[in-house]
Amino acid sequence: MQNDLFDTESALLAARALERILASRMHRRKVLGQEVLVPGQLGQALRLPLLVRRLQSKQLRQREKGLEDFLALWETLSEPTRRRVLEAIGWYDPKELDWEDKRSNRRPASGGED
């Protein structure tokens, strides 16, 4: 996926989806001798809440910084994680569609719904 497909709006949608995806990962920990499942903290470690705030900012400079940070983060994500994020925001690869699929024959320009 090329970085020029993301603008601040689509990056915000993708960052929120990434936040949900990373939080949904569960990890086993021992607490007082018992094994418990805890939600993943990778989103916090990657500073996704700050990135989302920047993308939502009223200041253009902050939104541009947020987009720059998101694009840098996007490059580091694994391919399966990228695929999950794109599916979560409703983007699809037209080459993977069935011939009879009614959707458009191109990837949506923004992260909007079909």
VOPAGU-2260 file (C-alpha; in pm, 1 decimal, decimal comma):
REM VOPAGU-2260
SITE   aa  ch    i         X         Y         Z
SITE  MET   A    0       0,0       0,0       0,0
SITE  GLN   A    1     136,7     338,0     -93,1
SITE  ASN   A    2     148,5     617,5     161,8
SITE  ASP   A    3      -6,3     870,3     -76,1
SITE  LEU   A    4    -343,2     694,6     -36,2
SITE  PHE   A    5    -375,7     823,7     320,7
SITE  ASP   A    6    -490,4    1172,8     402,8
SITE  THR   A    7    -561,2    1300,5     754,5
SITE  GLU   A    8    -919,7    1167,5     754,8
SITE  SER   A    9    -834,6     818,4     632,4
SITE  ALA   A   10    -527,9     806,7     859,3
SITE  LEU   A   11    -752,8     893,0    1155,6
SITE  LEU   A   12    -990,6     608,5    1067,5
SITE  ALA   A   13    -698,1     368,6    1026,6
SITE  ALA   A   14    -534,2     480,9    1352,9
SITE  ARG   A   15    -858,1     425,7    1546,2
SITE  ALA   A   16    -900,2      82,8    1385,9
SITE  LEU   A   17    -538,3      -3,5    1469,7
SITE  GLU   A   18    -599,7     103,9    1828,3
SITE  ARG   A   19    -899,7    -132,8    1854,5
SITE  ILE   A   20    -711,4    -418,3    1686,4
SITE  LEU   A   21    -410,2    -388,8    1915,5
SITE  ALA   A   22    -630,8    -358,9    2226,0
SITE  SER   A   23    -818,5    -675,6    2125,9
SITE  ARG   A   24    -501,8    -882,4    2155,4
SITE  MET   A   25    -505,3   -1066,4    2485,9
SITE  HIS   A   26    -201,5   -1174,7    2687,4
SITE  ARG   A   27    -167,3   -1421,4    2973,5
SITE  ARG   A   28     -18,8   -1290,9    3297,5
SITE  LYS   A   29      25,3   -1437,4    3640,7
SITE  VAL   A   30    -128,9   -1223,3    3912,9
SITE  LEU   A   31    -103,9   -1353,1    4269,3
SITE  GLY   A   32     -30,5   -1700,1    4135,5
SITE  GLN   A   33    -331,6   -1711,5    3902,5
SITE  GLU   A   34    -315,7   -1682,5    3527,6
SITE  VAL   A   35    -533,1   -1401,0    3391,4
SITE  LEU   A   36    -592,0   -1254,3    3046,3
SITE  VAL   A   37    -513,6    -885,8    3004,9
SITE  PRO   A   38    -571,5    -664,7    2701,0
SITE  GLY   A   39    -274,0    -567,5    2488,3
SITE  GLN   A   40     -88,6    -244,5    2563,6
SITE  LEU   A   41      95,6    -209,5    2233,4
SITE  GLY   A   42    -129,2      78,4    2125,4
SITE  GLN   A   43     -22,2     273,0    2432,7
SITE  ALA   A   44     343,2     186,2    2373,6
SITE  LEU   A   45     316,5     310,9    2014,3
SITE  ARG   A   46     155,6     631,4    2145,8
SITE  LEU   A   47    -157,6     582,2    1936,0
SITE  PRO   A   48    -375,1     802,4    2161,1
SITE  LEU   A   49    -138,4    1095,0    2097,1
SITE  LEU   A   50    -134,8    1019,8    1725,1
SITE  VAL   A   51    -518,5    1017,1    1716,2
SITE  ARG   A   52    -532,6    1348,7    1906,1
SITE  ARG   A   53    -292,4    1503,7    1656,0
SITE  LEU   A   54    -498,5    1379,4    1361,4
SITE  GLN   A   55    -811,0    1531,5    1523,9
SITE  SER   A   56    -645,6    1863,6    1601,9
SITE  LYS   A   57    -788,4    2190,0    1472,9
SITE  GLN   A   58    -439,1    2309,0    1384,9
SITE  LEU   A   59    -321,1    2211,2    1038,9
SITE  ARG   A   60      38,7    2178,2    1158,4
SITE  GLN   A   61     -65,7    1923,8    1424,1
SITE  ARG   A   62    -275,9    1724,5    1173,9
SITE  GLU   A   63      17,3    1714,3     931,6
SITE  LYS   A   64     248,6    1596,9    1211,0
SITE  GLY   A   65      -6,9    1329,5    1302,3
SITE  LEU   A   66     -24,6    1213,7     939,6
SITE  GLU   A   67     354,4    1202,5     919,5
SITE  ASP   A   68     369,5     997,4    1241,8
SITE  PHE   A   69      98,1     762,2    1118,5
SITE  LEU   A   70     275,3     700,9     787,3
SITE  ALA   A   71     598,1     623,3     971,6
SITE  LEU   A   72     412,1     378,5    1197,1
SITE  TRP   A   73     227,2     221,6     902,2
SITE  GLU   A   74     557,3     122,6     742,7
SITE  THR   A   75     654,0     -76,1    1053,2
SITE  LEU   A   76     331,3    -280,3    1077,7
SITE  SER   A   77     320,0    -641,3     967,2
SITE  GLU   A   78     125,0    -728,3     654,4
SITE  PRO   A   79    -147,7    -920,1     846,3
SITE  THR   A   80    -198,7    -622,5    1079,3
SITE  ARG   A   81    -222,0    -384,1     783,8
SITE  ARG   A   82    -478,0    -612,6     619,7
SITE  ARG   A   83    -687,3    -621,0     938,4
SITE  VAL   A   84    -679,7    -240,5     962,9
SITE  LEU   A   85    -781,5    -195,6     599,1
SITE  GLU   A   86   -1065,1    -446,4     640,0
SITE  ALA   A   87   -1179,5    -266,2     955,9
SITE  ILE   A   88   -1209,1      66,6     772,3
SITE  GLY   A   89   -1383,8     -93,7     475,3
SITE  TRP   A   90   -1107,0     -74,8     216,8
SITE  TYR   A   91   -1062,6    -363,6     -20,7
SITE  ASP   A   92    -837,4    -476,2    -303,1
SITE  PRO   A   93   -1039,8    -484,3    -627,0
SITE  LYS   A   94    -818,0    -762,1    -761,7
SITE  GLU   A   95    -945,0    -992,5    -486,0
SITE  LEU   A   96   -1313,9    -932,7    -563,3
SITE  ASP   A   97   -1534,1   -1187,5    -735,2
SITE  TRP   A   98   -1638,5   -1094,8   -1090,4
SITE  GLU   A   99   -2000,8   -1055,1    -980,6
SITE  ASP   A  100   -1922,9    -828,2    -683,1
SITE  LYS   A  101   -2127,5    -506,0    -700,0
SITE  ARG   A  102   -1862,7    -285,8    -535,7
SITE  SER   A  103   -1659,4     -34,5    -728,2
SITE  ASN   A  104   -1362,4    -157,2    -925,3
SITE  ARG   A  105   -1117,4      60,3    -732,0
SITE  ARG   A  106   -1008,3     121,0    -376,9
SITE  PRO   A  107   -1206,9     402,3    -212,0
SITE  ALA   A  108   -1016,4     732,6    -193,3
SITE  SER   A  109   -1125,7     788,0     166,5
SITE  GLY   A  110   -1200,7     540,8     440,9
SITE  GLY   A  111   -1579,7     585,0     408,0
SITE  GLU   A  112   -1834,5     308,7     411,4
SITE  ASP   A  113   -1939,2     127,2      93,1
